Amino acid sequence: MKRTGFVLGIFLFGGFILQAADTGSQVLAGITNHYAARNFIAGAVSRADLDRILLAGVRAPSASNRQPWHFTVVQNAALSKQIVPNMPEGNVLILISGDGGQTNSRVILDCALATESIYLAAQALGLGSRIYTGPIDALNRNTQLKADLGIPNGYSAVALVRVGQVQPGVDAVSAASARKEANSVVSYK
Ligand SMILES: Cc1cc2nc3c(=O)[nH]c(=O)nc-3n(C[C@H](O)[C@H](O)[C@H](O)COP(=O)(O)O)c2cc1C
């Protein structure tokens, strides 16, 4: 009986180790195999998915743990089309704003990390996502739009992540454009 328990324990522990290794591989695959979606289609993004995506942003690391960000989830089509025109129905914009924003490089880096977490979390849930900074300067100049979006006083927009349903069947690895070879951008000393 004791021996059976021991053997069972070994199997359970082995299973736990294998599962942990498998989870690690899935996390790495998510970090490596993303692409900036172009093929957004109409369709809702659920509140449950949005909550999980925003939690990834809220949990991002920041210098001295200052968390100098605010996240605005723009679901209102009239508002989001002022930022990114031609959004199919149901696409959502997540606007990342920083305290002191545009001129503070530490705040920008913190917001960038939260942006990446949001971008990857959306794809981990099977949604499409794309980061935008193109519309940011115009948005920051538009005080009325900033007020309509409820961006806190003293904050500036830093980046946007568009999240939405995408054409099914797109293979993330081949959808991404080529990257530089690792040996051209990495050096070991
Ligand atoms: C900081 C940043 C800003 C970006 N701004 C825009 C943008 O304004 N408009 C746009 O269409 N794509 C934008 N992108 C998406 C990039 O063009 C895309 O991530 C890159 O080309 C790699 O795409 P791939 O992963 O699909 O190969 C931005 C990406 C990053 C990281």
The ligand as an SDF file (V2000), in Angstrom:
LIG
                    3D

 31 33  0  0  0  0  0  0  0  0999 V2000
    5.3330   51.5490  -30.7970 C   0  0  0  0  0  0  0  0  0  0  0  0
    4.5270   51.0570  -31.9750 C   0  0  0  0  0  0  0  0  0  0  0  0
    3.7790   51.9430  -32.7110 C   0  0  0  0  0  0  0  0  0  0  0  0
    3.0040   51.5030  -33.7920 C   0  0  0  0  0  0  0  0  0  0  0  0
    2.2160   52.3990  -34.4660 N   0  0  0  0  0  0  0  0  0  0  0  0
    1.4540   51.9660  -35.4810 C   0  0  0  0  0  0  0  0  0  0  0  0
    0.5870   52.8790  -36.1750 C   0  0  0  0  0  0  0  0  0  0  0  0
    0.4770   54.0580  -35.8230 O   0  0  0  0  0  0  0  0  0  0  0  0
   -0.1460   52.3900  -37.2090 N   0  0  0  0  0  0  0  0  0  0  0  0
   -0.0830   51.0840  -37.6000 C   0  0  0  0  0  0  0  0  0  0  0  0
   -0.7670   50.7060  -38.5420 O   0  0  0  0  0  0  0  0  0  0  0  0
    0.7080   50.1860  -36.9520 N   0  0  0  0  0  0  0  0  0  0  0  0
    1.4910   50.5950  -35.9080 C   0  0  0  0  0  0  0  0  0  0  0  0
    2.2880   49.7090  -35.2400 N   0  0  0  0  0  0  0  0  0  0  0  0
    2.3060   48.2950  -35.6590 C   0  0  0  0  0  0  0  0  0  0  0  0
    3.6670   47.9420  -36.2880 C   0  0  0  0  0  0  0  0  0  0  0  0
    3.7320   48.4610  -37.5870 O   0  0  0  0  0  0  0  0  0  0  0  0
    3.8430   46.4170  -36.2580 C   0  0  0  0  0  0  0  0  0  0  0  0
    3.8590   46.0120  -34.9030 O   0  0  0  0  0  0  0  0  0  0  0  0
    5.1400   45.9820  -36.9160 C   0  0  0  0  0  0  0  0  0  0  0  0
    5.1620   46.3710  -38.2710 O   0  0  0  0  0  0  0  0  0  0  0  0
    5.3240   44.4860  -36.8340 C   0  0  0  0  0  0  0  0  0  0  0  0
    4.2010   43.8610  -37.3800 O   0  0  0  0  0  0  0  0  0  0  0  0
    4.0810   42.2770  -37.3900 P   0  0  0  0  0  0  0  0  0  0  0  0
    4.2940   41.8150  -35.9820 O   0  0  0  0  0  0  0  0  0  0  0  0
    2.6940   41.9640  -37.8740 O   0  0  0  0  0  0  0  0  0  0  0  0
    5.1160   41.7700  -38.2770 O   0  0  0  0  0  0  0  0  0  0  0  0
    3.0300   50.1330  -34.1530 C   0  0  0  0  0  0  0  0  0  0  0  0
    3.7940   49.2350  -33.3730 C   0  0  0  0  0  0  0  0  0  0  0  0
    4.5290   49.6850  -32.3030 C   0  0  0  0  0  0  0  0  0  0  0  0
    5.3110   48.6860  -31.4750 C   0  0  0  0  0  0  0  0  0  0  0  0
  1  2  1  0
  2  3  1  0
  2 30  2  0
  3  4  2  0
  4  5  1  0
  4 28  1  0
  5  6  2  0
  6  7  1  0
  6 13  1  0
  7  8  2  0
  7  9  1  0
  9 10  1  0
 10 11  2  0
 10 12  1  0
 12 13  2  0
 13 14  1  0
 14 15  1  0
 14 28  1  0
 15 16  1  0
 16 17  1  0
 16 18  1  0
 18 19  1  0
 18 20  1  0
 20 21  1  0
 20 22  1  0
 22 23  1  0
 23 24  1  0
 24 25  2  0
 24 26  1  0
 24 27  1  0
 28 29  2  0
 29 30  1  0
 30 31  1  0
M  END
$$$$
